[in-house]
C-alpha cells in the first residue's frame, strides 16, 4: 500500500501531462478514445477542447514545472501571458489580494462589539452602495442632526459648568497673579527701578570657571631640548623644570633637529605686522594704502624668502646670456646691476656696472647708474670719467653738481658745464637758481643770448630788470619768439604794475593781432586760464582786457549767452572773481535788455561783491529793464538792509511809476513800512493796494497785519470781505480758523475749516488744521476719520499720509502707524518726507538699513539727507553727521529745518566759529520753508523777528530724542 501510494501521484502526473500534451498538440486532429471499461460513462465537456490561455498543468497542486539536464530553466516560457484564473488560492489576482486585505481589516472580534452601535466597522462595507442606501443614510443623518439640536443647549451649559469647575480647582498661573498685575498700574518709576535683578542661580564653580593656566616658555628652552632629541609635552609642577615627562621617548633622533629661533621670531613679527596693517586698513572703511607709491614700494622690497631664489637664478642666467650675446647693450648691464642690488649683493652690482661702463662708454644711462651705485667720492670719480667720455651730456653735469655738497663747488661744476653746453636751458636755469639776484641777472643776460628761443629765460630776465630795461627785454623776446602769448601777457602785467593801465588794452589787442599774423591759433580756453592766473596774481586790468578780447572768439552767435554764463560760473568756482565780473560786464554790454543776465550779475555781486557794487549794478539794471520787479525789489532791500529807509522808499516809488499795479512792489512797500513800525502808512498802502490792485495776497497781507497788531475784529472783517471775492484761496480760510482757535472758539474754527474744505477740497493745510483741532479737543476718532477722508480725495499727498502716521504714533498705536507708513510708501514711493519719517519709525538697529532704502529711492531729497544726518548724530558720528548736514543745506538752502538742526548740532558738538558760520550762512540763505521753521516764523508773536532770531528759537525747541 505504501508503494502504491507512492507511485500513485507519478502515474496521475504522467497521464495528466500526457493528456495535456495530446490536447495541446492536437489542435486540428480528432482525439481517438481508448478502449476502456469507462467508455460507457458520459464524456467530460472539456475533453477535446483547446487549453485555456496561460494554462499550466499541475499548477494547482504546486507542480510548477521541472528541469532537465539539457534545459536549465522553468517549464513555462518567460514570455507567456499571465492568466490568474488558475492561480493558487490567495495568490490569484491583484483584486483578490486587495479584497483579502479589506477582509483582514474588518475586525469582527468580540472586543470590537458594542451593544448599541454594533461592530466598529460596517458589516456591509464590501457590498454595493445603491441609491436606496444613500436615501437611508440621508434620513438617518437628518434624524441625528435633529436630536443633536434638541440636546445642544443643555449639553453646552453642562460643558461650560464643567470647565468653570475645573478652572476653579486648577487655575492658570496667569489667573493666579492677575490681582498682583492690576496693582502694577499704580507703581511709580522709582519702585519699578528698585526691584532687584534676577540673581545667578549657578554655583560658584559654574559662575567662575577656572581657565587652564598656560605659562609661556622662552625660545631657549625649545632650542636646548631640541638638540638633546627629546620631545617634551608636559612639565611636572612638583619638580619645576628639573623633571620632564617624556611620554614618547625616542620619537626624535638626537642631533637631527634644525630650528632657527631667530627666523621664528622674525616670522612672528612679520605675521603681527600683517595683521596690524589689515586692521588699520579696515578702519571706518578707509584704505591706508598709498596707491601712488604702492608699485614703488613693491620695487623697493628686498626678497629674502627662499621661494624667490629659483626665480633670481633664472633671471641672473637670462641676463648673463643677454650680456654675452650683446655686450654693447646698456639696458642689460643696468638690469643685471639692479638685480644684484635687489638681492643684497651691492659689490657685485658695482662690479657689473663698472664693467658695463667699459663696454658701453657712450651710454649716458650706464654712467648715471654707476654714479648712483657707487659711494660719494667714488661716484665723483665715476662722473668725472663720464664727462671725459660724454662732454655734451646735460644729465651727467647735473648729477655731478648734485654730488657736490659745497655751494661754490656746485657753481663751479655748472659753470664748467655751461662752457661745454651753452645751449642747454636746463643748465642755465639750474645755474641761475643758485645765484644771487644781481649775478642771476648777469647770467640771464648771457643765457638769452645763448638760448634766444627760451621763453622762461626771457621772462625771468624781465622780472629781474628795471621797468625800462624789462620793456626792452620783452620787446627783444617778442622779436625772437613772435608766436608765444606769455610774453605779451607779461608785458601787459608789467605796464599795469607800473600804473600804465591804458597800455594794457592796447598790448592785448596787439598780441592777438600779432599772433594771428604769425599763424597762431587763438585758443579761447588757454587765454581764459591765463586771465584767471592774472586775477590770482592781482593783475586785474590785464585779466579784464584778456577776457574782453577772447571771450567771443570761436562762439556761435546764438550760443553766446549760455556759454558766457557757464564761463562766469567756472571762474567763480576757480576763485577768479574779477574774471567772472568781466564776463558779466561784457555779457551785459552785449545783452543790455536781458533780465536773466542782469539777475545773474546781481546775485554774483550780492554773494561776492560789496553793497556799493551791487547797488550800482542794480541802478544800471532798472534803467535797462524797468519792468523787472525783482531788480527794483533787490535794490530796495539792499538799501533797507543798510538801514537807509528813505532811499529804499524812493526806489519803491520809482518802481511804482514803472509798474503801477504790481502786487510784489505793493507788498514790498508794506513790508518796509511795517518792519520800521510805520503801521499807519502800511495800512494806507494796503488800502490803496486793495482798491488799485486787489489780489488774494494783498487781502491776506491786510488780514495778517491787523491780526499781528491785535486788531482781531478788523482782521475778521477783512477776512470776511476777502472771502467774498476769493473763496477758493485756502490761506484765507486757514487764517480765519486760526483766529477763531486763538480765541478758543473751537466750534467757529471747525465751521471755518469745513467751509474752506468745501471750496478747497485739495488743500492739505486745511485738512491738517481741522485734524489737529479735533485732536486738541480729544476727538481722536474724528481726527482719524477726517484724515482718511482727506486721503481719499488726495491720495497722492504725502503731507496727509505723514500726518496720519504721526496721529497714530502720538496716540501710542505704533503698529497702526507702521502699517499706515507702509501704505503711504506704496502710494507715494518717491516722497522724501515719508522716507525720512520711516527711518525713525524703525527700531534703532533697523534704522541704518531703512536709511539705505530711502537713499536709493530719493537720492537727492533734502529731507532724506537730513534724516541720515540725524541718524549719524544719534550714533555720535560727529564728522559724518556734519558732512551730511552740509550736503543737505547745499542742496536745499531754503529748508529752515535743516539749518535749525545743523545749528543745534553745532551748539552741542561744534566750536564757536562753526556755530557762527552756520548762523551767517542761514541769514544769507533766508530760508522760508520747513515744518518746524514755519511754525516758529509764522507765529503771530514772532512776525518781526529776524532770521537769526528765528534760527535760535527753532534750535532751542528741538529735542534730539531721535
Order of alpha helices (4+ residues) and beta strands (2+ residues): alpha-alpha-beta-beta-alpha-alpha-alpha-alpha-alpha-alpha-beta-beta-alpha-alpha-alpha-alpha-alpha-alpha-alpha-alpha-alpha-alpha-alpha-alpha-alpha-alpha-alpha-alpha-alpha-alpha-alpha-alpha-alpha-alpha-alpha-alpha-alpha-alpha-alpha-alpha-alpha-alpha-alpha-alpha-alpha-alpha-alpha-alpha-alpha-alpha-alpha-alpha-alpha
